[in-house]
Amino acid sequence: MFRLLLASLLFSVSLPVMAIEEPKHRVIETVGKIELRDYEPALLAEVEVSGERSAAINQAFRILAGYIFGGNQGQAKIAMTAPVTQAPERATSAGEKIAMTTPVTQESIGAGTEPRWRVAFMMPSKYTMDTLPKPNDERVKFRVSDPIKRVAIVFDGLSTQSNLGTHRELLEAFVKDRGLKTKGEYTMAFYNDPFTLPWNRRNEWWVAIE
C-alpha cells in the first residue's frame, strides 16, 4: 500500500527524472557496491505515529503528503527529492500546494503497548526553517538533521525479503570486517516507483557510522 501511495504521488508530479534532488553527500570511498558517504545536514518534515510498522508508515505518509500537497499556508510548490527511506522495525483549508518530496524515513522511537514511529520527508535544500510554509496539521513538525557519515550498499531488483536480506548481510559483513561502529538502525532506501523494471531500480541499505 505504501509503495502504491508513493507511486500515485510520483506520477502526479510532472518533473523530469534528472530534476529530482537527493540528500547532499560526498562519497569518501567505494568498494564494489558499497560506499562510505559524508552527508550534509538536511531539513526534514516529520510526524510521529503509533502502531504496526506498515500501517504506521501509511498513516504518516498520508499526513505528510497532505502537507506538501496543500495542507499548509501559502502557494509555492516544493520540488521532488529522492529516495524514500524506511528503517526496519526494532523492539519497538487549501493553502500552499507543494509537490511530493522524498526521502520518507521511518524509525522506531519507543516501545510500549504500541510501538511509535517517526516518519519524515526531506525538504529541498532551497528551503530553511523560516521559509517552509506552516502546516495546517499540527502533527507535522520540522527539524534539521545533523551532518553524518553513512555506509551504504547499492543494488537493483525488487524489494523482496530475499533481495533485501542478502544485501543487508553483505553490508553488515563489510561493517564487521572494517571494524566500523554503527549508530542507529539500518535503513532501506528506494529511488524508484513500483512500476520501474527490476533491473532499472536503485535500492540501498544505509547505516550511520561513528
Rosetta blueprint (number, residue, H / E / L):
1 M L
2 F H
3 R H
4 L H
5 L H
6 L H
7 A H
8 S H
9 L H
10 L H
11 F L
12 S L
13 V L
14 S L
15 L L
16 P L
17 V H
18 M H
19 A H
20 I L
21 E E
22 E L
23 P L
24 K L
25 H E
26 R E
27 V E
28 I E
29 E E
30 T E
31 V E
32 G L
33 K L
34 I E
35 E E
36 L E
37 R E
38 D E
39 Y E
40 E L
41 P L
42 A L
43 L E
44 L E
45 A E
46 E E
47 V E
48 E E
49 V E
50 S E
51 G L
52 E L
53 R H
54 S H
55 A H
56 A H
57 I H
58 N H
59 Q H
60 A H
61 F H
62 R H
63 I H
64 L H
65 A H
66 G H
67 Y H
68 I H
69 F E
70 G L
71 G L
72 N E
73 Q L
74 G L
75 Q L
76 A L
77 K L
78 I L
79 A L
80 M L
81 T E
82 A L
83 P L
84 V E
85 T E
86 Q E
87 A L
88 P L
89 E L
90 R L
91 A L
92 T L
93 S L
94 A L
95 G L
96 E L
97 K E
98 I L
99 A L
100 M L
101 T L
102 T L
103 P L
104 V E
105 T E
106 Q E
107 E E
108 S E
109 I E
110 G E
111 A L
112 G L
113 T L
114 E L
115 P L
116 R E
117 W E
118 R E
119 V E
120 A E
121 F E
122 M E
123 M L
124 P L
125 S L
126 K L
127 Y L
128 T L
129 M L
130 D L
131 T L
132 L L
133 P L
134 K L
135 P E
136 N L
137 D L
138 E L
139 R L
140 V L
141 K E
142 F E
143 R E
144 V E
145 S L
146 D L
147 P L
148 I E
149 K E
150 R E
151 V E
152 A E
153 I E
154 V E
155 F E
156 D L
157 G L
158 L L
159 S L
160 T L
161 Q H
162 S H
163 N H
164 L H
165 G H
166 T H
167 H H
168 R H
169 E H
170 L H
171 L H
172 E H
173 A H
174 F H
175 V H
176 K H
177 D H
178 R H
179 G L
180 L L
181 K L
182 T E
183 K E
184 G E
185 E E
186 Y E
187 T E
188 M E
189 A E
190 F E
191 Y L
192 N L
193 D L
194 P L
195 F L
196 T L
197 L L
198 P H
199 W H
200 N H
201 R L
202 R L
203 N E
204 E E
205 W E
206 W E
207 V E
208 A E
209 I E
210 E L
